[in-house]
Amino acid sequence: MNKTAMIRTVSALAVRSVFQPTLSASMLAVSVSMLALAPSVQAAEQDFSNVDVVAHELAPGLFYLTGQGGNIGVSIGPDGVFLIDDQFAPLTEKIIAAVQDLSDQPIRFIFNTHHHGDHTGGNANFGEAGAVIVAHDNVRTNLVKGFTGADLNRALSAEERVGLPVVTFANTVDFHLNGHDIHAFHVAPAHTDGDSFVVFENLNIIHTGDVFRTVGYPRADLSANGSILGIMSAYEQLLEISDDDTVLLPGHGVPSRRSDVQAQLTMLETIRARIQAGISAGNDLEQIKAGKPTAEYDEQFSAGVATAGDDFVTAFFNELSQN
């Protein structure tokens, strides 16, 4: 079985969708300049004035943008621009400027890998300007919960609706743009319950969203049914659908390889075994933390946070204690 067939076996049957082109990048820039850039609460607490949005090439016609927030995937070509995630609302104009340096074609699609604001904060700006927002069903549900306090029966205002995905899927969706066969598929609850991997099949490149990161320990958003054990399962999926030449674009961090996923999975298996041994021995959380089960990994994965190792142990302990 070739790798494309393996990916589709892992991710189930594909669902194909066809859309119409939207505004050009230059028209979108004008439209956004007229909007009140609606920042999230998190964005409102940050100063984005000194943030530079920088493009990096992954392959011909495929780039990623760094700025403040998750890595943005950018497919360019004659069929228009396809963006994966869109960082924070105050950065939209900078993101558009970076895209305009790469292409003068329409920004047609925004694909959200999950619902967190550092990946979806620009949705309202792009949605207002006409881009089609696509995501897993649970991304839309989680974004609605953010507006309604989890009251899914509450009617949304037009302002609230504009940043929501207008096309959602349960399992998979395919795009065929710019010579790229793009296969996105839902991952069982890992970082959140709405995670998707986005596979550029003919380029052997995978955008992993925040399921895989190279900065800091893996994070599971418990409020969105996230799971560290689910992250481990998702890593196993990545190993299954990749090879030594696959480039993995993490939600945060630098382009990586299959060996980097394997190294993190081995780390998680080691930490899990140590915590589980402590639980089986009747030790409580404080006793297990005192044993420093993450000690040799803290320098690489603490991201400068002194308590990162203990925080990760706490989250892992709580999850293992419930299983």
Stockholm file with secondary structure:
# STOCKHOLM 1.0

chainA/1-323         MNKTAMIRTVSALAVRSVFQPTLSASMLAVSVSMLALAPSVQAAEQDFSNVDVVAHELAPGLFYLTGQGGNIGVSIGPDGVFLIDDQFAPLTEKIIAAVQDLSDQPIRFIFNTHHHGDHTGGNANFGEAGAVIVAHDNVRTNLVKGFTGADLNRALSAEERVGLPVVTFANTVDFHLNGHDIHAFHVAPAHTDGDSFVVFENLNIIHTGDVFRTVGYPRADLSANGSILGIMSAYEQLLEISDDDTVLLPGHGVPSRRSDVQAQLTMLETIRARIQAGISAGNDLEQIKAGKPTAEYDEQFSAGVATAGDDFVTAFFNELSQN
#=GR chainA/1-323 SS CCHHHHHHHHHCSCCBCCCCCCCBHHHHHHHHHTSCCCCCHHHHTSCCTTCCCEEEEEETTEEEEESSSSCEEEECSTTCEEEECCCCGGGHHHHHHHHHTTCCSBEEEEECSSCCHHHHTTHHHHHHHTCEEEEEHHHHHHHHHHHHTTCTTSCCCHHHHTTSCSEEESSEEEEEETTEEEEEEECSSSSSSSCEEEEETTTTEEECGGGSCSSSSCCCCGGGTCCHHHHHHHHHHHHHHCCTTCEEECSSSCCBCHHHHHHHHHHHHHHHHHHHHHHHTTCCHHHHHHTCTTGGGHHHHSTTCTTHHHHHHHHHHHHHHTC
#=GC SS_cons         CCHHHHHHHHHCSCCBCCCCCCCBHHHHHHHHHTSCCCCCHHHHTSCCTTCCCEEEEEETTEEEEESSSSCEEEECSTTCEEEECCCCGGGHHHHHHHHHTTCCSBEEEEECSSCCHHHHTTHHHHHHHTCEEEEEHHHHHHHHHHHHTTCTTSCCCHHHHTTSCSEEESSEEEEEETTEEEEEEECSSSSSSSCEEEEETTTTEEECGGGSCSSSSCCCCGGGTCCHHHHHHHHHHHHHHCCTTCEEECSSSCCBCHHHHHHHHHHHHHHHHHHHHHHHTTCCHHHHHHTCTTGGGHHHHSTTCTTHHHHHHHHHHHHHHTC
//
